[in-house]
Amino acid sequence: MFTFWSGNLALDFAGTVGHRDTDRQELVGSPGLLADWVTAAGLLDEPPVLDEHDHAQAVRLREAVYRLAAAPLRGWARTAEDVAVVNEFAGPAPVRPELVVGGIGELRLSRTGTMGEVLADLARSAADLLGGPDAARVRECESAPCTRLYVDTSRGGSRRWCGMRECGNREKAAAFRSRRRPPGQ
């Protein structure tokens, strides 16, 4: 259900809205779905108990991150309000990672925290990306109607799709079909 191939957790979170420009698809439209995303993303070991306020705050951060990341790609002006939202959420303590001893001296990582701490992690991920050298590598998927953002780490900076599983395969299949059509059809 959730995908994590943007190359940055904040962009993956921004990608929880699909097809923003056409048939908007909300993937975390409830506190329960948001809790599922948090655990699928590996931010917490157990789904947090969330309410409507937590959900509204997460959506507020998500939309600010999307606008800031997409602005140079879409010719939008970045706003001080969106920067303030990211900075506001980046301020509190992040999720606490702890080493836990398992069986026979085995160690594992445990992540516990509140939704505020999860949002701090996401905001810091956005700040690190958008304020760092990889900001210029943020791209938007070229497959219509996809609007996912990703960090292009390809060798030549030529990645075109958010991922090969969905958009890349769909585009390559369409190109193949168009090449195989007889002339005049």
Disulfide bonds with the S-S distance in Angstrom:
none
